[in-house]
Amino acid sequence: MSERLIGTVTHYFKGPGVAVVRVTEGELHQGDRIHIVGHTSDFVEEVTSMEVEHQKVQTAGVGDEVAVRVVERAREHDQVFKIDPST
């Protein structure tokens, strides 16, 4: 499986377990698998819930800041990679 950089974590909300991701390349869709990597972060997550400005969305594109529910702690500046299962 290959990965490609899709964005960066800009904020993390501990209570609800939500990472805010600024999408810088490509698109992110509900159901995609992402790999979050940083200085102390390294985990894979399936995108099960996404919101842009408190509205549920199915897709986020370049320039969007999308809130994604995660089960592990993400940190600001962590890189977010989209996993391509076809390779």
HELIX and SHEET records of a PDB file:
SHEET    1   A 8 ASP A  42  GLU A  46  0                                        
SHEET    2   A 8 ARG A  33  VAL A  37 -1                                        
SHEET    3   A 8 GLN A  79  ASP A  84 -1                                        
SHEET    4   A 8 SER A   2  PHE A  13 -1                                        
SHEET    5   A 8 VAL A  18  VAL A  23 -1                                        
SHEET    6   A 8 GLU A  65  ARG A  69 -1                                        
SHEET    7   A 8 MET A  50  VAL A  52 -1                                        
SHEET    8   A 8 GLN A  55  LYS A  56 -1                                        
SHEET    1   B 2 LEU A  28  HIS A  29  0                                        
SHEET    2   B 2 THR A  59  ALA A  60 -1                                        
END                                                                             
